[in-house]
Amino acid sequence: MTFTQPKYQTQQEYQLIVLQPQGYLDEQLGKSLNEQLSGLAQESQQLWVIDLAQVNFINSSGLVALVAAQKAARSSGCRLVICNLQPPVQIVFELAQLDSVFEIFDTYDAVLTTVNACS
């Protein structure tokens, strides 16, 4: 289980922060995700992108971490989106009905296209 360092970019009106967890998004990686996000200088107009391209498993602890991240983003005036759900992970999102709670994009490029279109 690893976690890449957040990547920062400025894209039109949003500052993009990209997080790319890898492996199993379970309790351990979920805690790491929350630590990464709490360590960010949270400013409004940030777009937090959680790219799950390299996550092939998620359990309830991982879902709780993502819901907590969504709550933290909203409370600080940020926007959180998720992209690149792998099929097993997407099924879990659908079963938990979280696919209607999060903004989910097929690809990272789709995130950028949408952000640029809204600017």
N, C-alpha and C positions, 0 to 999 in steps of 0.2 A: 504494500500500500504506500503510495507516494502522493505528493501534492506539489505541483509546480508553484513557483513564486508568482504572485499576481503580476500581470502585465498591465501597464498603464498606457493609454493612448488618449488623445483628444480627438473627438469626432464631432465636428460642428458644435452644437450647443451642449453636448454631453462629454464628460470625461469618462472614458471607458475603462473599467477595471475587469480584466478577464481572469477567472479562476478555472483551473483545469485539473480537477481531481482525477486520480487514476486507480483502477482496481475495484475493490469492493467499497461502496459507500455505506458503511455500517457505523456502529457507535464510535469506533476509534477515528475513522476518517471524518465522520460528522463533527466530532469535537475539534479536529484539526481545521475543518472548514469554518466553524464558528470562531475559532481563535484567529484565523486569517482575516475574517471579516471584521472582528472587533478591533483588530490591530490597524485597520485602515483609518485614515483621517476622513471621517464621514462628513461629506459636504453635500449640500443639495446639488442637483444637476449631475450627479454621478450615475452612470449606468453600470450596474454589476452584471456581468455576463458569466454564468456558470456553464462551462462547456463540458458536457458529459460524454464526449466522444470516446474517452478511454475508461469509462465506468461500465462494467458489464454485469454488475449486481448491485441492488439497493435493497435494504431492509427497512423496517419501520423506524429504526434509529436514524438512518440516513434521511428518510422523509421528514422526520421531526427536525433535523438540522436544517433542511431546506425551508421548511415552514418558518422556523425561527429566523433564518436569513431574510426571508420575505418580509417578516414583521419588522426586523431591524432596518431594512431598506426603506420601508414606508415611513417608519417613525423618524427617519433622518432626512426625508425628502428625496431619497434616491429611488431608482427604478431597478428592479431585478428581473432578468430574463434567463431562461434556460435554453440551451441548444444542443443539437446532436444526440438526442436520446437514442440509445441502442434498443433494439426490439425487446429484450427481457426487461429493461428498465421502463420502457414505455408502457408495457403491459401492467407493471406495478402502479404507475401513475394513473392509468385508466381505471384499474380495479379500486384504487383508493379515491377515485374521482378528483384527483389533484390536477388533472389535465385542464380543468376549467378554472383552477385557482391561479395557476402560473401562466405567464406569457411564455409559450414554448415555440421555438423556431426549429425548422429542420436542419439548418446549417448556420455557421457563424456568419457567412456571407449574407444570409437572409436577415440576420440581425442588423448588419451594417446597412443594407439596402433600406430597411424599414426606418432606421434612425435617420438616415440621410433624407428620406422622403418626408419625414415629419419635421425636418428643420426648415 
